[in-house]
Amino acid sequence: MRTFSLLKGQPVFETNSGQKIGEVSDLCISSTGKVDGLLVKKGVFFKQSFFLDIQKVASFGADGVMIKDRASLVKLKDPQYTLTHQQPLDGMMMLSKSGESLGLLKDVYFQEELGTIIGYEITDGFFSDLTEGKQVIQSEKPLTIGKDAIIVDVNNT
């Protein structure tokens, strides 16, 4: 399990050649809250974003993401949602199914191999984070992403 903030900026290497292909810039998230893939920025001067299906990742290491072949990177189609780029979820209001405001989405915890999001790091603002710390909401059930808020079924554990 890891958070996106730990993954962001990590290099993507091709295992066949040992060559750095690009770096992770975002997560592509489906409307059901599953990580479909990674956005990888590639290029020196004119960086382009490419989609890397989560199933094509050979391994997630502490210092890099490994793929077998650079052909796994495909031209970016419009993803349903991302954490920080197109249709960003970062900063969206999160509500429980019972209508309780949970805070603003800041980060996600996910299982790399499956792409399953298992937790959401939320914030109530900078000063609240300093005094109370950030909160992590756990949910194994699909969420609902709306125009104005994310609705999540909160575990009662």
SVG drawing of the C-alpha trace seen along z (x, -y; Angstrom):
<svg xmlns="http://www.w3.org/2000/svg" viewBox="-28 -28 48 35">
<polyline fill="none" stroke="black" stroke-width="0.4" points="0.0,0.0 1.3,-3.5 0.0,-7.0 0.1,-9.0 2.3,-11.7 5.0,-9.1 4.6,-7.9 4.5,-11.4 7.7,-12.3 9.2,-8.8 11.0,-7.7 9.6,-5.1 12.2,-2.6 12.1,0.0 13.4,3.3 14.5,4.5 17.0,1.6 17.4,0.0 16.5,-3.3 14.5,-6.0 11.3,-6.5 9.7,-9.4 8.3,-10.2 4.9,-9.6 2.9,-12.8 -0.7,-11.7 -3.1,-8.9 -6.0,-8.1 -9.0,-7.2 -12.3,-5.7 -15.7,-7.0 -15.9,-4.0 -12.7,-5.0 -10.3,-2.5 -6.9,-3.5 -6.9,-2.6 -3.3,-3.8 -0.6,-6.4 0.1,-9.5 3.7,-9.5 5.4,-12.7 8.0,-12.0 10.4,-14.3 13.1,-16.9 11.9,-20.3 8.3,-19.5 6.9,-17.1 4.0,-15.1 1.7,-13.0 1.2,-9.3 -1.1,-6.7 0.3,-3.6 -2.2,-1.0 -1.8,0.2 -1.8,3.8 1.3,3.1 3.4,2.1 6.0,4.8 6.7,3.5 6.5,0.5 9.8,0.0 10.9,-2.5 12.9,-4.4 11.1,-3.8 8.3,-2.2 9.4,0.6 7.7,1.5 8.8,4.3 8.5,2.2 8.1,-1.4 5.3,-0.3 3.1,-0.1 2.9,-3.9 0.0,-5.0 -1.2,-8.4 -3.3,-10.0 -7.0,-9.8 -9.2,-11.9 -9.2,-10.0 -12.4,-10.0 -10.7,-11.6 -7.1,-12.4 -5.9,-13.5 -4.4,-16.8 -4.6,-17.3 -7.7,-17.0 -11.0,-16.7 -9.0,-16.8 -10.3,-15.2 -7.7,-16.9 -9.4,-19.5 -13.0,-18.2 -15.4,-18.0 -15.9,-14.5 -19.2,-13.5 -20.3,-10.3 -23.4,-8.5 -25.1,-9.8 -24.4,-13.4 -21.6,-14.2 -18.8,-16.4 -15.5,-14.6 -13.2,-17.3 -11.3,-18.0 -9.5,-15.2 -5.7,-15.6 -4.3,-12.1 -5.2,-8.5 -3.9,-5.2 -4.0,-2.4 -2.8,1.2 -0.4,0.9 -0.9,4.3 -4.7,4.1 -5.2,0.4 -7.7,0.5 -8.1,-2.7 -8.5,-1.7 -8.1,-5.1 -8.5,-8.8 -6.4,-11.4 -8.5,-14.4 -7.8,-17.9 -9.8,-20.6 -7.2,-23.2 -3.6,-24.1 -4.1,-25.1 -6.4,-22.1 -3.7,-19.8 -1.1,-21.4 -3.2,-21.1 -5.1,-17.8 -3.1,-16.2 -4.6,-14.9 -7.3,-12.2 -7.5,-9.0 -10.9,-7.7 -11.0,-4.0 -13.6,-2.5 -13.5,0.6 -16.7,-0.1 -17.0,-2.1 -17.4,-5.8 -19.6,-8.2 -17.9,-11.1 -20.2,-14.0 -19.7,-17.5 -19.6,-19.1 -18.6,-16.3 -17.3,-12.8 -19.6,-10.5 -18.0,-7.7 -19.3,-4.8 -17.2,-5.0 -16.2,-1.9 -17.3,-1.6 -14.2,0.1"/>
</svg>
